[in-house]
Amino acid sequence: MVFLIKKINKKIINVNINSGDFMKKVLIILLIFMVVGCRSENKEIKNNEPLDKEEEKKELTAQDYENYKVNELGDVPIMMYHGIHNKKNSETNYIGGNIDKDGYQRTSEAFIQDLEFYYSEGYRMVRLTDYVDGNIDVELGKSPIILTFDDGLENNIKVTGLDDSGNIIIDPNSAVGILESFKKKYPDYNVTATFFVNGGLFGQKDYNDKILKWLVENGYDVGNHTYSHVNFSSVDVNETMKEVGSLYEILDNIIKGKYVNIVALPFGSPYSVEHDNMNYILNTNYNGKTFTTKSTLRVGWEAESSPYSTNFNSKFLKRIRAYDNNGLDFDIKMNFDMLSKSKYISDGDIDTVVISNDQQDLLGNTYDKKVIKY
């Protein structure tokens, strides 16, 4: 079409308008109309292209929801990790990939196996803060999973130096190093995690500031684990606010406005949401500043409810301890066996909440999303 227009334009230019030839004048008029018509036709087709694509978009039916077993009132695993040690599972004295008896420390080999397992079971990572806010963005038929790390241990993101541009070099066997490798291996995994730090941050004073900035700039979150890993069951109100507020203040000074206002409770304390100190954890006054915490994390033992469920309480969330114990005492195997029957399965649309007709009584806060029942 473009070639034809160029030929027509060339003919128009070559016609001598002053020749007085009537037929040539008629030809000029006809050719002009043809050019304008061709150009208008091209424009109309181009403008209609997005509409055509929109018309091709297929809406899911009740049968689709049945086929994919969509259940957006299902349970969501929040995994609790601490240290990741560069060792093989066979090098430990405990079950599976546990470094310590209680399973709070894990080998790098076991952590890699955990991540492979979650992916193969159809789980995709979401940010903890998005989950708390009721925004779960997971593709159709997949399930959300959340990773958290407590204590800000050096092996969470070990820095081995700086490159020529002054950027941190991360040990590939540290937790973040392993997570970064999974970003490359599985682009659809949406790799992310929330790191809860104490006053010493990541125990690398020469790099702490750079580490915090790198994390929030690369898709990870940083939260509050109190200044000195305090047991809230044994301190008064003033000490409670100091522990929470002073850590928020440190984060404010380094990554202001970029950390998450969530507290991972040391030891899981206090052990009841009704404890007197809970109000001061959630609403803290320290050093002339006010800090509001939207959620706290327990040490916990099992998966948490969907944010759209009546059972959901964002102020006091359960977590799964990421450890091995032969399928007993709420270890990884036991929890994921239970989740196979109760897990959250997404409809792939962040703006809708899809539930089965027999779940209506369990529907809680929908965060102004469209509810679809089938």
Beta strands, then each sheet from edge to edge (+ up, - down):
strand 1: 78-81
strand 2: 83-85
strand 3: 105-107
strand 4: 123-125
strand 5: 143-150
strand 6: 159-162
strand 7: 168-170
strand 8: 194-197
strand 9: 221-224
strand 10: 262-264
strand 11: 283-286
strand 12: 289-292
strand 13: 295-297
strand 14: 320-321
strand 15: 352-355
strand 16: 370-373
sheet 1: 4+ 5+ 1+ 14+
sheet 2: 2+ 3+
sheet 3: 4+ 5+ 8+ 9+
sheet 4: 6+ 7-
sheet 5: 10+ 13+
sheet 6: 11+ 12-
sheet 7: 15+ 16+
end
